[in-house]
């Protein structure tokens, strides 16, 4: 892919993406220390 602006716009035109997390996955989420 060489035309990133067109590619990004095509992704936006596809619609939305919803991601669901279980309570267990949220409780187990560990962020790396900064």
ABEGO torsion letter per residue (X at the ends): XABAAAAAAAAAAAEBBBBBBBAAAAAABBBBBX
